[in-house]
């Protein structure tokens, strides 16, 4: 008799299973209904700027001169630049600061003296303005300095023109651009044509200056403890003029005639202007000679030769506008140029070697070489090699 053990028990309920299915379907519907949120942008995570941040001054890496600066501040800045611009290591930075001051309009009649002191200190630097390390800085400084020339005096303008020729025009002769080189040579020719004809007084002054320079060199070589002869001569002259020392007891005139004083001042001013004009002409001639020498050093560059020929020929044609020593230098330079021209007409280059092409160079190189069994050129040289190379 097989009794059913589960007889009389209620049937199994399916409600728990239905509840789980309902929960799972509800969760799926919620996921489908709620989309995935977009990722937050980086810009949204940044801290928003406040009014206090906008009003705060921003740091600037560039030195900026403002026109609101007082004259005392500008003068103080110019004095600092003048003290640093003498140092070749600091010249680049100091020159850039000076350029910014010019562009900011800080150079005025009240500050022109300090500005001229900057230029004077720059030209008194032990490094030449044509030195490759500072050549570009000198060129930029004195090019921009022309904008402030109106604030300078006549004497300062003359000196600035000489410095500009040395720092700008002379440096343009080192260019690799044929157009700039030709344009610079034209400027030099125009400057030569504008010079007046040199007189005998100019030659005498030049000879006297050379003599004084030689005497000064000889005096410096002597012992420093000895009194210079110029001081001794001056003291002897004073003793002869007043041997008993009575001039000290003679009363001096307190008042002077205004007319006499005015005439003396006018005469002194005219004499000073004449001396300044002579000094300017002397400096201008020396700068032109320096330019000719720089151009002559570039004669080895083929595309410079024709321009240099014309430039030196123009200087030789106007040699009367220079002094005696300078005329001799120009004559020697023109003789050297003519010699180079004759060499070129004969087919020779500046170095004296024959101008040959690549084939002629290889022909000379392998004419006496020996061809081995393996058809390679040896070092002995024989007749077959000459026949093979023609």
C-alpha positions as a printed NumPy array, in Angstrom:
array([[  0.   ,   0.   ,   0.   ],
       [  1.592,   3.095,  -1.196],
       [  0.431,   5.977,   0.78 ],
       [  0.996,   9.487,  -0.616],
       [  3.004,  11.435,   1.896],
       [  1.894,  14.803,   0.437],
       [ -1.768,  13.947,   0.476],
       [ -3.869,  16.486,   2.251],
       [ -1.287,  19.29 ,   1.944],
       [ -2.166,  22.526,   0.142],
       [ -0.686,  23.018,  -3.345],
       [  2.553,  25.075,  -3.664],
       [  2.04 ,  28.801,  -4.061],
       [  3.57 ,  30.758,  -7.042],
       [  3.174,  34.263,  -5.578],
       [  6.827,  34.799,  -4.533],
       [  7.978,  34.1  ,  -8.055],
       [  5.468,  36.532,  -9.482],
       [  6.596,  39.263,  -7.074],
       [ 10.249,  38.865,  -8.097],
       [  9.337,  39.107, -11.757],
       [  7.321,  42.236, -11.129],
       [ 10.212,  43.884,  -9.262],
       [ 12.691,  43.076, -12.027],
       [ 10.414,  44.448, -14.737],
       [  9.822,  47.609, -12.712],
       [ 13.555,  48.168, -12.319],
       [ 14.119,  47.72 , -16.05 ],
       [ 11.449,  50.297, -16.829],
       [ 13.047,  52.79 , -14.436],
       [ 16.441,  52.334, -16.084],
       [ 14.944,  52.862, -19.506],
       [ 13.039,  55.929, -18.37 ],
       [ 16.036,  57.687, -16.705],
       [ 18.796,  58.51 , -19.299],
       [ 22.525,  58.517, -18.391],
       [ 23.597,  62.02 , -17.284],
       [ 26.211,  63.799, -19.472],
       [ 29.746,  64.141, -18.029],
       [ 30.557,  67.464, -16.41 ],
       [ 32.673,  69.891, -18.444],
       [ 36.075,  70.991, -17.153],
       [ 35.099,  74.595, -17.593],
       [ 32.218,  74.105, -15.186],
       [ 34.614,  72.851, -12.522],
       [ 36.7  ,  76.033, -12.656],
       [ 36.285,  78.623,  -9.99 ],
       [ 34.27 ,  81.565, -11.304],
       [ 36.035,  84.923, -11.369],
       [ 34.907,  87.466,  -8.865],
       [ 35.043,  91.23 ,  -9.061],
       [ 38.116,  91.308,  -6.833],
       [ 40.022,  89.01 ,  -9.222],
       [ 39.242,  91.203, -12.199],
       [ 40.448,  94.336, -10.461],
       [ 43.774,  92.776,  -9.382],
       [ 46.709,  93.804, -11.638],
       [ 48.122,  91.086, -13.863],
       [ 51.86 ,  90.383, -13.912],
       [ 53.66 ,  91.452, -17.089],
       [ 56.973,  90.035, -18.213],
       [ 57.689,  92.997, -20.457],
       [ 59.198,  96.197, -19.134],
       [ 56.702,  98.912, -19.866],
       [ 57.273, 102.626, -19.569],
       [ 54.234, 104.757, -18.969],
       [ 53.884, 108.356, -19.935],
       [ 52.51 , 109.091, -16.459],
       [ 55.968, 108.716, -14.888],
       [ 57.425, 111.895, -13.468],
       [ 60.583, 113.495, -14.801],
       [ 62.453, 112.519, -11.649],
       [ 61.578, 108.852, -12.154],
       [ 62.556, 108.993, -15.826],
       [ 65.88 , 110.669, -15.007],
       [ 66.604, 108.072, -12.346],
       [ 65.846, 105.263, -14.805],
       [ 68.05 , 106.841, -17.479],
       [ 70.944, 107.165, -15.068],
       [ 70.671, 103.483, -14.186],
       [ 70.59 , 102.518, -17.865],
       [ 73.641, 104.687, -18.575],
       [ 75.57 , 102.974, -15.785],
       [ 74.744,  99.471, -17.074],
       [ 75.009, 100.047, -20.816],
       [ 78.795, 100.375, -20.564],
       [ 79.007,  96.705, -19.632],
       [ 79.078,  94.581, -22.82 ],
       [ 77.339,  91.716, -21.012],
       [ 74.413,  93.973, -20.067],
       [ 74.333,  96.044, -23.237],
       [ 71.562,  94.045, -24.896],
       [ 69.104,  94.417, -22.022],
       [ 70.014,  98.044, -21.317],
       [ 69.625,  99.024, -24.975],
       [ 66.165,  97.43 , -25.107],
       [ 65.099,  99.432, -22.043],
       [ 66.387, 102.618, -23.674],
       [ 64.424, 101.825, -26.839],
       [ 61.242, 101.332, -24.819],
       [ 61.754, 104.695, -23.124],
       [ 62.092, 106.394, -26.502],
       [ 58.988, 104.695, -27.86 ],
       [ 57.021, 105.634, -24.734],
       [ 57.83 , 109.314, -25.291],
       [ 59.907, 109.671, -22.135],
       [ 62.64 , 111.639, -23.925],
       [ 61.758, 115.316, -23.55 ],
       [ 63.747, 118.555, -23.474],
       [ 63.98 , 118.175, -19.699],
       [ 65.437, 114.673, -19.949],
       [ 67.442, 115.055, -23.161],
       [ 70.714, 115.452, -21.264],
       [ 70.326, 112.115, -19.503],
       [ 69.252, 110.455, -22.751],
       [ 72.342, 111.763, -24.527],
       [ 74.421, 110.413, -21.634],
       [ 73.016, 106.944, -22.409],
       [ 74.14 , 107.185, -26.036],
       [ 77.523, 108.564, -25.01 ],
       [ 78.025, 105.713, -22.556],
       [ 77.031, 103.209, -25.238],
       [ 79.65 , 104.52 , -27.667],
       [ 82.31 , 104.639, -24.949],
       [ 81.929, 100.917, -24.348],
       [ 85.12 ,  98.865, -24.724],
       [ 83.269,  96.673, -27.21 ],
       [ 83.116,  98.19 , -30.67 ],
       [ 79.721,  98.909, -32.186],
       [ 80.669,  96.677, -35.135],
       [ 81.364,  93.68 , -32.906],
       [ 79.217,  90.718, -34.021],
       [ 77.911,  90.067, -30.493],
       [ 76.328,  93.527, -30.079],
       [ 76.029,  94.677, -33.675],
       [ 72.265,  94.173, -33.903],
       [ 71.622,  95.913, -30.566],
       [ 73.63 ,  98.976, -31.605],
       [ 71.782,  99.08 , -34.916],
       [ 68.374,  98.956, -33.226],
       [ 69.246, 101.525, -30.542],
       [ 70.587, 104.232, -32.834],
       [ 67.885, 103.637, -35.422],
       [ 65.177, 104.35 , -32.848],
       [ 67.226, 107.204, -31.355],
       [ 66.489, 109.258, -34.469],
       [ 62.927, 109.702, -33.189],
       [ 64.231, 111.648, -30.184],
       [ 66.687, 113.841, -32.093],
       [ 64.322, 116.818, -31.957],
       [ 64.914, 117.192, -28.218],
       [ 68.696, 117.474, -28.578],
       [ 70.831, 120.54 , -29.131],
       [ 72.681, 121.263, -32.363],
       [ 75.956, 119.943, -31.004],
       [ 74.272, 116.794, -29.743],
       [ 72.521, 116.278, -33.087],
       [ 75.849, 116.448, -34.911],
       [ 77.337, 113.887, -32.567],
       [ 74.275, 111.667, -32.921],
       [ 74.612, 111.706, -36.71 ],
       [ 78.232, 110.532, -36.413],
       [ 77.275, 107.763, -33.999],
       [ 74.391, 106.738, -36.245],
       [ 76.755, 106.417, -39.184],
       [ 79.086, 104.217, -37.145],
       [ 76.373, 102.053, -35.572],
       [ 73.849, 101.804, -38.423],
       [ 75.446, 102.545, -41.799],
       [ 78.739, 100.811, -41.04 ],
       [ 76.932,  97.758, -39.659],
       [ 74.798,  97.543, -42.793],
       [ 77.992,  96.806, -44.723],
       [ 78.171,  93.423, -42.962],
       [ 74.834,  92.346, -44.421],
       [ 74.255,  89.3  , -46.609],
       [ 71.614,  91.134, -48.649],
       [ 72.971,  92.59 , -51.874],
       [ 70.211,  95.211, -52.008],
       [ 71.001,  96.514, -48.505],
       [ 74.727,  96.53 , -49.282],
       [ 74.195,  98.515, -52.476],
       [ 71.871, 100.954, -50.715],
       [ 74.421, 101.494, -47.94 ],
       [ 77.176, 102.144, -50.473],
       [ 74.949, 104.763, -52.101],
       [ 74.511, 106.503, -48.744],
       [ 78.27 , 106.597, -48.269],
       [ 78.755, 108.077, -51.733],
       [ 76.189, 110.773, -50.986],
       [ 77.933, 111.581, -47.706],
       [ 81.273, 111.893, -49.513],
       [ 79.768, 114.22 , -52.104],
       [ 78.334, 116.446, -49.369],
       [ 81.749, 117.059, -47.785],
       [ 83.433, 120.406, -48.459],
       [ 86.837, 120.519, -50.089],
       [ 89.607, 120.18 , -47.527],
       [ 91.79 , 123.244, -47.053],
       [ 95.401, 123.7  , -46.03 ],
       [ 94.247, 124.602, -42.548],
       [ 92.605, 121.192, -42.262],
       [ 95.87 , 119.528, -43.256],
       [ 97.816, 121.631, -40.762],
       [ 95.362, 120.844, -37.978],
       [ 95.593, 117.158, -38.794],
       [ 99.392, 117.271, -38.702],
       [ 99.311, 119.184, -35.419],
       [ 96.878, 116.677, -33.929],
       [ 99.107, 113.782, -34.95 ],
       [102.121, 115.557, -33.496],
       [100.335, 116.236, -30.221],
       [ 99.237, 112.636, -30.036],
       [102.795, 111.442, -30.58 ],
       [104.107, 113.815, -27.929],
       [101.435, 112.696, -25.505],
       [102.421, 109.094, -26.059],
       [106.058, 109.922, -25.383],
       [105.165, 111.809, -22.216],
       [103.113, 108.91 , -20.903],
       [106.067, 106.603, -21.351],
       [108.201, 108.742, -19.033],
       [108.292, 108.429, -15.299],
       [105.088, 109.665, -13.67 ],
       [106.983, 111.238, -10.816],
       [108.661, 113.719, -13.131],
       [106.786, 116.89 , -13.807],
       [105.545, 117.148, -17.385],
       [107.378, 119.739, -19.491],
       [104.111, 121.505, -20.298],
       [103.569, 122.308, -16.613],
       [107.152, 123.49 , -16.234],
       [106.83 , 125.781, -19.259],
       [103.599, 127.219, -17.89 ],
       [105.171, 127.952, -14.52 ],
       [108.214, 129.533, -16.148],
       [105.922, 131.726, -18.221],
       [104.106, 132.854, -15.081],
       [107.367, 133.685, -13.353],
       [108.562, 135.728, -16.319],
       [105.281, 137.633, -16.536],
       [105.289, 138.509, -12.822],
       [108.835, 138.046, -11.457],
       [108.183, 139.953,  -8.185],
       [104.614, 138.753,  -7.556],
       [103.103, 142.246,  -7.627],
       [100.028, 141.312,  -9.668],
       [ 98.293, 140.082,  -6.54 ],
       [ 98.366, 143.597,  -5.037],
       [ 96.854, 145.329,  -8.071],
       [ 93.092, 145.88 ,  -7.529],
       [ 90.899, 144.237, -10.129],
       [ 88.045, 145.963, -11.895],
       [ 84.776, 144.966, -10.312],
       [ 82.511, 146.261, -13.027],
       [ 82.994, 145.682, -16.728],
       [ 81.562, 147.475, -19.64 ],
       [ 78.423, 145.696, -20.856],
       [ 79.249, 146.37 , -24.472],
       [ 82.689, 144.853, -24.184],
       [ 81.25 , 141.87 , -22.369],
       [ 78.578, 141.381, -25.029],
       [ 81.125, 141.561, -27.832],
       [ 83.345, 139.041, -26.109],
       [ 80.436, 136.654, -25.598],
       [ 79.384, 136.991, -29.233],
       [ 82.926, 136.426, -30.437],
       [ 83.322, 133.439, -28.145],
       [ 80.07 , 131.941, -29.422],
       [ 81.092, 132.376, -33.052],
       [ 84.454, 130.813, -32.334],
       [ 82.786, 127.948, -30.514],
       [ 80.476, 127.312, -33.478],
       [ 83.438, 127.27 , -35.837],
       [ 85.286, 124.811, -33.634],
       [ 82.209, 122.611, -33.432],
       [ 81.835, 122.645, -37.23 ],
       [ 85.482, 121.687, -37.688],
       [ 85.149, 118.909, -35.146],
       [ 82.023, 117.624, -36.89 ],
       [ 83.751, 117.583, -40.291],
       [ 86.739, 115.786, -38.82 ],
       [ 84.546, 113.111, -37.233],
       [ 82.521, 112.746, -40.417],
       [ 85.625, 112.21 , -42.546],
       [ 86.972, 109.65 , -40.089],
       [ 83.651, 107.78 , -40.097],
       [ 83.638, 107.679, -43.904],
       [ 87.18 , 106.3  , -43.97 ],
       [ 86.09 , 103.611, -41.513],
       [ 83.181, 102.727, -43.789],
       [ 85.495, 102.409, -46.789],
       [ 87.799, 100.119, -44.828],
       [ 84.907,  97.877, -43.776],
       [ 83.7  ,  97.675, -47.375],
       [ 87.208,  96.82 , -48.585],
       [ 87.383,  93.875, -46.174],
       [ 84.347,  92.374, -47.907],
       [ 85.971,  92.39 , -51.322],
       [ 86.41 ,  88.61 , -51.231],
       [ 82.646,  88.2  , -51.544],
       [ 81.955,  88.   , -55.305],
       [ 78.651,  89.903, -55.35 ],
       [ 80.205,  92.774, -53.341],
       [ 83.068,  93.449, -55.727],
       [ 81.286,  95.586, -58.303],
       [ 79.647,  97.773, -55.655],
       [ 82.965,  98.232, -53.855],
       [ 84.693,  99.128, -57.126],
       [ 82.192, 101.909, -57.748],
       [ 82.33 , 103.12 , -54.14 ],
       [ 86.12 , 103.334, -53.923],
       [ 86.306, 104.924, -57.385],
       [ 83.87 , 107.603, -56.215],
       [ 85.97 , 108.235, -53.109],
       [ 89.117, 108.495, -55.226],
       [ 87.446, 110.973, -57.581],
       [ 86.492, 113.115, -54.559],
       [ 89.772, 112.658, -52.724],
       [ 90.185, 116.434, -52.446],
       [ 87.416, 116.461, -49.84 ],
       [ 89.633, 114.574, -47.384],
       [ 92.746, 115.561, -45.46 ],
       [ 96.315, 114.631, -46.328],
       [ 96.573, 111.38 , -44.374],
       [ 93.132, 110.308, -45.517],
       [ 93.999, 111.04 , -49.145],
       [ 96.967, 108.698, -48.886],
       [ 94.773, 105.96 , -47.425],
       [ 92.194, 106.328, -50.218],
       [ 94.924, 106.268, -52.875],
       [ 96.325, 103.015, -51.469],
       [ 92.858, 101.513, -51.319],
       [ 92.122, 102.457, -54.928],
       [ 95.459, 100.988, -56.053],
       [ 94.555,  97.71 , -54.363],
       [ 91.133,  97.692, -56.017],
       [ 92.651,  98.3  , -59.456],
       [ 95.04 ,  95.418, -58.916],
       [ 92.128,  93.122, -58.112],
       [ 90.295,  94.319, -61.21 ],
       [ 93.291,  93.496, -63.404],
       [ 93.493,  90.042, -61.879],
       [ 89.865,  89.391, -62.637],
       [ 90.359,  90.477, -66.241],
       [ 93.178,  87.939, -66.51 ],
       [ 90.941,  85.187, -65.172],
       [ 92.311,  85.219, -61.639],
       [ 90.313,  85.487, -58.473],
       [ 90.933,  87.62 , -55.417],
       [ 93.14 ,  84.944, -53.857],
       [ 95.428,  84.869, -56.895],
       [ 94.431,  81.392, -58.053],
       [ 93.011,  80.707, -61.481],
       [ 89.249,  80.546, -61.719],
       [ 88.457,  76.979, -62.818],
       [ 85.243,  75.025, -63.001],
       [ 84.537,  71.625, -61.464],
       [ 85.638,  69.643, -64.529],
       [ 88.954,  71.483, -64.797],
       [ 89.571,  70.989, -61.09 ],
       [ 89.012,  67.22 , -61.35 ],
       [ 91.069,  67.082, -64.528],
       [ 94.033,  68.615, -62.73 ],
       [ 93.529,  66.305, -59.774],
       [ 93.397,  62.993, -61.664],
       [ 95.617,  63.797, -64.663],
       [ 98.648,  62.067, -63.154],
       [ 96.822,  59.3  , -61.325],
       [ 97.419,  55.616, -62.185],
       [ 94.605,  53.279, -63.213],
       [ 95.025,  49.854, -61.634],
       [ 93.9  ,  46.456, -62.931],
       [ 90.624,  46.773, -61.022],
       [ 89.9  ,  49.995, -62.915],
       [ 90.502,  52.156, -59.871],
       [ 92.668,  55.223, -59.89 ],
       [ 95.891,  54.837, -57.959],
       [ 98.481,  57.345, -56.813],
       [101.374,  56.697, -59.16 ],
       [100.192,  58.209, -62.415],
       [100.932,  57.013, -65.929],
       [100.276,  57.929, -69.526],
       [ 97.037,  55.958, -69.82 ],
       [ 95.459,  58.114, -67.099],
       [ 96.344,  61.266, -69.006],
       [ 94.904,  59.872, -72.243],
       [ 91.741,  58.745, -70.473],
       [ 91.156,  62.186, -69.005],
       [ 92.028,  63.922, -72.251]])
